[in-house]
Every structure is written in C-alpha cells, then in structure tokens.
Amino acid sequence: MVSVMLVIGQKKIGNPNEFALKYYDENIDEIFLINNTGSLYDTLLETKIVENIRSKISIPIAGGGGIKNKDDAKKLFDSGCDKIVINSLLYESPKNFSEIVSIFGSSSVVGSIQYDQKKDLTYYKMARELTGMNLSDTIKRNVELGCGEILITDINRDGHYRGLSNDLLNIAKTFKEVPILVGGGFRNVDELENFKNDISAIVISSSLHYKKIELKEIIDFRNKIFQD
C-alpha cells in the first residue's frame, strides 16, 4: 500500500484540501493528515480540515498531532478520520493512551515512532525529546500498549530523498504482531521491490509534494510488482 502524508505546521506547500483531492484522483491508497507541531504547541489537528477533505474523498484518512485524551481522539473520529496517529501521548501519559485504545480499538490507533538511525534512539514531541529506548524496544512498547499499526519515520532521512532505510526493513522483519509502515527519505520506485514482502505500507510526503516523482509512476510500479 502507498500512503501520502500531508504535514501541517512546518514548511508551507499549499492547501491540504487541494493536495488531498489531487492524490485521491491519482489513486493513492490512504492519506495521513498530521499536525506536526501539535504536541509542541498544544494544538490539535483542525477538525474543519478533516471534514473538508472527508467530504471529497472516500479512502481511509489517518489524523494526528496534539492528541492528549479520549475527547481529542473523538473529535478527530467524528470529523471523518478512520484512524488516529499518536506519538507523544504514548510516552507522556500511557494511561490516557491506553484509555483511547480501550474505547476506540487497537485497529483505530497508529503508533508513530520518530527514529534516529545513526544513534538507534527514538524521540517524541517533534523529535525534541528522547524516549530512552532503541527502535526495537520502542516497537515492543507500542505493541504492548495496543497500537494496531506502527509508523516508523527515519528523522535523518525525512525530506532528504536519500532513500528508505534498509535498517528499518531489517528490524521490521522481526515484528509480525502488527502492520509496520515506514517513511522518511523515499527516493524512487525501486525501493518498493525491496520492501514489498515485509512492510504493510510506505508513507511518502516530500517526494510527492515537491514533484520529485509522480504518483502514477509509483502506483504503476506497485501494481506491476504485485502482479509478477
């Protein structure tokens, strides 16, 4: 599966509604709407953005950023999200995180891991705070607390078009309990061949937003390798 991430709160690239509709028309599988500075500035992803996009598209939407409790989660689900993406809350308030999982179900919660491959350390709060764990232990913690999916982003590669990390692939192979999604640095379609058997989805943002690659090329290649 190929997912696109629309990040809100960093570098301006345009209207998220227009980007979402464009990718939907080009047959993307899923859209991630992330308020990337949410935990840092205590702001939730705007529900109006989700509502506007949901009114135009029928594919799954995952929303995240700034979720602190069950009420925040409910707002995003009510606005049209199929899943929510959580990072900082898992470390700052495991109790609130577990409550969200118990109410809305594991299948509705994606645990987001911000990973520094060079140091084998993970972070939260927009990669400003250390979790104190390496990647393997962080994945285990996400699974223990009930995440139905896990998204791992290599923060050193993210936005640099250096290619997805093979280290992520090697670690992901050892975890079969939940679907693993990877992102950070996607460069070309050949990477899909390497990741197709062990990763549930590849999440792409900058390469698509800045037209380093066309979505049609990715979708066509994806379809080809799964037919072969």
C-alpha positions as CSV (number, residue, x, y, z in Angstrom):
1,M,0.0,0.0,0.0
2,V,1.2,3.5,-0.8
3,S,0.1,6.3,1.6
4,V,0.8,10.0,1.4
5,M,1.4,12.2,4.4
6,L,0.1,15.8,4.4
7,V,2.1,17.6,7.2
8,I,0.6,20.7,8.7
9,G,2.7,23.1,10.8
10,Q,6.1,23.1,9.2
11,K,7.1,24.3,5.7
12,K,4.1,25.7,3.7
13,I,3.4,23.8,0.5
14,G,-0.2,24.8,-0.2
15,N,-3.8,24.0,0.7
16,P,-4.1,20.5,2.2
17,N,-7.6,20.1,0.7
18,E,-6.2,20.6,-2.8
19,F,-3.3,18.2,-2.2
20,A,-5.6,15.5,-0.8
21,L,-8.0,15.7,-3.7
22,K,-5.1,15.6,-6.2
23,Y,-3.7,12.5,-4.6
24,Y,-7.1,10.9,-4.3
25,D,-7.7,11.4,-8.0
26,E,-4.4,9.8,-8.7
27,N,-5.4,6.7,-6.7
28,I,-3.4,7.0,-3.5
29,D,-4.4,4.3,-1.0
30,E,-4.5,6.3,2.2
31,I,-3.9,9.9,3.4
32,F,-2.2,10.9,6.7
33,L,-3.1,14.3,8.0
34,I,-0.6,15.2,10.6
35,N,-0.4,18.4,12.6
36,N,3.4,18.0,13.1
37,T,3.8,20.8,15.7
38,G,0.7,19.7,17.7
39,S,2.4,18.3,20.8
40,L,5.0,21.1,20.8
41,Y,2.4,23.9,20.7
42,D,-0.5,22.1,22.3
43,T,-2.7,22.3,19.2
44,L,-5.0,19.6,17.8
45,L,-5.3,18.9,14.1
46,E,-8.1,21.2,12.9
47,T,-11.3,19.2,12.5
48,K,-12.5,21.5,9.7
49,I,-9.6,20.4,7.6
50,V,-10.5,16.8,8.1
51,E,-14.2,17.5,7.5
52,N,-13.5,19.3,4.2
53,I,-11.2,16.5,2.9
54,R,-13.6,13.7,4.1
55,S,-16.4,15.4,2.1
56,K,-14.5,14.9,-1.1
57,I,-12.7,11.6,-0.7
58,S,-13.7,8.0,0.3
59,I,-10.3,6.4,1.0
60,P,-9.0,6.0,4.6
61,I,-7.8,9.1,6.5
62,A,-5.5,8.9,9.4
63,G,-5.2,12.1,11.5
64,G,-2.8,13.1,14.2
65,G,-1.0,15.8,16.1
66,G,-1.7,17.1,19.6
67,I,-3.9,14.3,20.8
68,K,-3.9,14.3,24.6
69,N,-7.0,12.4,25.6
70,K,-10.1,10.5,24.6
71,D,-12.0,13.7,23.8
72,D,-9.4,14.8,21.3
73,A,-9.5,11.4,19.7
74,K,-13.3,11.5,19.5
75,K,-13.2,14.9,17.8
76,L,-11.0,13.5,15.0
77,F,-13.0,10.4,14.6
78,D,-16.2,12.5,14.5
79,S,-14.7,14.8,11.8
80,G,-14.0,11.9,9.5
81,C,-10.8,10.2,10.5
82,D,-10.8,6.4,10.2
83,K,-7.6,6.1,12.3
84,I,-5.7,8.4,14.6
85,V,-1.9,8.7,14.8
86,I,-0.3,9.2,18.2
87,N,3.3,9.8,19.2
88,S,4.0,12.0,22.3
89,L,1.0,10.8,24.4
90,L,2.3,7.3,24.5
91,Y,5.3,8.5,26.5
92,E,3.8,11.4,28.4
93,S,0.6,9.7,29.5
94,P,0.4,5.9,28.9
95,K,-2.8,5.9,30.9
96,N,-4.6,8.3,28.6
97,F,-3.2,6.4,25.6
98,S,-4.5,3.1,26.9
99,E,-7.9,4.6,27.5
100,I,-8.1,5.7,23.9
101,V,-7.2,2.2,22.7
102,S,-9.8,0.7,25.0
103,I,-12.6,3.0,23.7
104,F,-11.8,3.1,20.0
105,G,-10.0,-0.1,19.5
106,S,-6.4,-1.0,18.5
107,S,-7.2,-1.1,14.8
108,S,-8.0,2.6,15.0
109,V,-4.7,3.7,16.6
110,V,-1.4,4.1,14.8
111,G,1.7,4.5,16.9
112,S,4.1,6.9,15.4
113,I,7.8,6.4,16.1
114,Q,10.4,9.1,15.3
115,Y,13.7,7.2,14.8
116,D,17.3,8.3,14.6
117,Q,19.0,5.5,12.8
118,K,22.6,6.8,13.4
119,K,22.1,6.6,17.2
120,D,19.4,3.9,17.3
121,L,17.3,6.1,19.5
122,T,13.7,7.1,19.3
123,Y,12.0,10.5,20.0
124,Y,8.7,12.3,20.6
125,K,7.4,15.8,20.7
126,M,8.6,16.6,17.2
127,A,11.9,14.7,17.7
128,R,12.9,17.0,20.6
129,E,12.5,14.6,23.5
130,L,14.2,11.2,23.9
131,T,12.1,8.2,24.8
132,G,15.1,6.5,26.3
133,M,14.6,3.4,24.1
134,N,16.1,2.0,21.0
135,L,13.9,1.2,18.0
136,S,13.2,-2.5,18.9
137,D,12.2,-1.7,22.4
138,T,10.0,1.2,21.2
139,I,8.2,-1.0,18.8
140,K,7.6,-3.5,21.6
141,R,6.3,-0.7,23.8
142,N,3.9,0.4,21.1
143,V,2.6,-3.2,20.7
144,E,2.2,-3.7,24.5
145,L,0.1,-0.5,24.8
146,G,-2.2,-1.6,22.0
147,C,-1.2,0.1,18.8
148,G,-2.9,-1.6,15.8
149,E,-0.3,-0.3,13.3
150,I,3.1,1.3,13.7
151,L,4.5,4.1,11.5
152,I,8.3,4.4,11.7
153,T,9.9,7.6,10.3
154,D,13.7,8.0,9.9
155,I,14.1,11.6,11.0
156,N,17.6,11.9,9.4
157,R,16.3,10.9,6.0
158,D,12.9,12.6,6.1
159,G,12.7,15.2,3.4
160,H,16.2,14.5,2.0
161,Y,15.3,12.0,-0.7
162,R,18.1,9.7,0.4
163,G,16.1,6.5,0.1
164,L,14.3,4.5,2.7
165,S,16.4,2.9,5.4
166,N,17.3,-0.7,5.0
167,D,17.8,-0.9,8.7
168,L,14.1,-0.2,9.2
169,L,13.4,-3.1,6.9
170,N,15.6,-5.4,8.8
171,I,14.0,-4.5,12.1
172,A,10.5,-4.6,10.7
173,K,11.1,-8.2,9.5
174,T,11.3,-9.3,13.2
175,F,7.9,-7.9,14.2
176,K,4.9,-9.7,12.8
177,E,2.3,-8.8,15.5
178,V,1.2,-5.6,13.8
179,P,1.4,-4.0,10.4
180,I,4.6,-1.8,10.0
181,L,4.6,1.3,7.9
182,V,7.8,3.2,7.1
183,G,8.6,6.6,5.8
184,G,11.4,9.1,5.6
185,G,13.5,9.7,2.5
186,F,11.6,7.9,-0.2
187,R,13.5,8.4,-3.5
188,N,12.4,6.0,-6.3
189,V,10.2,3.1,-7.2
190,D,12.9,0.5,-7.0
191,E,12.6,0.7,-3.2
192,L,9.1,-0.8,-3.4
193,E,10.6,-4.0,-4.6
194,N,12.9,-4.3,-1.6
195,F,10.1,-3.6,0.9
196,K,7.1,-5.3,-0.6
197,N,7.3,-8.5,1.4
198,D,7.9,-7.2,4.9
199,I,6.2,-3.7,5.1
200,S,2.5,-3.1,5.0
201,A,2.8,0.4,3.6
202,I,5.2,3.1,2.5
203,V,4.4,6.6,3.6
204,I,5.6,9.4,1.2
205,S,5.4,13.1,1.6
206,S,8.1,15.4,0.2
207,S,8.9,13.4,-2.9
208,L,5.3,13.8,-4.0
209,H,4.7,17.3,-2.7
210,Y,7.7,18.7,-4.5
211,K,7.2,16.6,-7.6
212,K,10.5,14.6,-7.3
213,I,8.4,11.7,-8.5
214,E,4.9,11.3,-10.0
215,L,2.4,9.3,-8.1
216,K,1.3,7.5,-11.3
217,E,4.8,6.1,-11.6
218,I,4.7,4.7,-8.1
219,I,1.2,3.2,-8.4
220,D,2.0,1.6,-11.8
221,F,5.2,0.1,-10.4
222,R,3.4,-1.1,-7.3
223,N,0.8,-2.8,-9.4
224,K,3.4,-4.4,-11.6
225,I,5.5,-5.9,-8.8
226,F,2.4,-7.4,-7.1
227,Q,1.3,-8.9,-10.4
228,D,4.6,-10.5,-11.1
